[in-house]
Amino acid sequence: MRKKIVAGNWKMNCLKEEALALSVEILQLLKDETVKADVILLSPPFPYLSMVVEDVAVDGRFKVAAQNCSHKSSGAFTGEVAA
């Protein structure tokens, strides 16, 4: 059976404080509601990945994804982040 996924891609939006507030707000909004999803996926800008992971770790449905990963492990690939 397929898993139902709800995803939000923040693109390159939000400053640090805004990203923190948004992740906490999403967690609170979904805390008391029945979300018909097996996974809730948040994709914040790369600099805020670890912060958002810590914010949503209390709810096992939440996962955090990087938005842009290179298949290369290292090198001069402007704008890329190695997985």
Residue, then its C-alpha position, 0 to 999 in steps of 0.5 A: m500500500r502506498k504511503k500518503i505524504v503531505a509535503g511543504n517546500w519552503k524554497m529559499n524563503c525564511l530567515k532563521e527566526e521565521a523558519l523556527a516560528l514556521s516549524v513550531e507553528i506547523l507542529q502545533l497546528l497538526k498536533d490536535e488535527t487528524v492529518k490523513a498522512d503517514v508522513i509530513l515532510l518539511s523542506p526548509p532552506f539548507p542552513y535551517l535543516s538541523m534546527v527544523v529537525e530538532d523542532v519536529a522530532v517530537d512527532g514521528r510523522f514529521k520528516v525533514a528533507a534537503q531541497n537540493c543535493s548533488h550526486k557528487s560527494s565533493g567538488a566545486f559545484t556552485g549552489e549544490v550540497a552533497a547528500 
